[in-house]
Amino acid sequence: MLDDINGEIQAFREYLQSRGLSPRTIYEYTHDLHGFLSEYPEAKPEDLEKWLQTLSKSGLKLSS
């Protein structure tokens, strides 16, 4: 399971780097993703929705 999480995070990190995001932003996003995948190892779409609601209560601003 940990290898799966690390693989997902690495792929996400590479994607963010390809988009030109700053190292700090990449760190913050990958840290948040690690938290989500650790809490929901078999994540379903509704788990992501719950997690995003939790983050938004903490001040995260979501945009599409």
N, C-alpha and C positions, 0 to 999 in steps of 0.2 A: 504494500500500500504506500509506504513512504517513497519508494522509487517512482510510483505513479504520480504522486504529488510533486516531487522534485522535477519530473519530466514536464508536467503541465506548467509549472512555474517557469522553467527554463524556456519553454516555447513561448510563453507570454512575455517574458523578459526580452527575448529576441524580436518579437513582434513590436514591442514598445520602442526598442532601439531603432528598428527599421523606420519607425514613424518620427524619429528625431527628438524624442522626449529627453528631458534632462535626467542625469543619473539620480538625482534626488526624487524626482517624480516616479521614475522606474522603481526605485527602492520602495516608495510608499505604496504603489499599486501592487507590486509583487508581495509585499508584506501583508497587505489586505487579502490578496488572493490566497496566500498560505493560510491565513486565519480561517477563511471560508472553507477551504478544502480540508483543513484539519477538523473543523467542526462538523462538516457534512461530507465525509469521505465517499459516500455513494449519492452524491447530490442529484436532486431532481429540480426541474424548473421552479417549483413552488418553494424549494429550499433557498434558491437564489433570491427569490422575491422577499422571503422573510429576512434574509441576511441584509439585503439592501435597505429594507425598512429599518432594521436595527441601526445600520450605518447612518441613515438619513436622520434618525433621532439624535445621533451624535454630532450632527452638523455637516455631514457629507452632502454636497450639492450634486444632484444627478442631472445630466443633460443628454439629449439624444442627438 
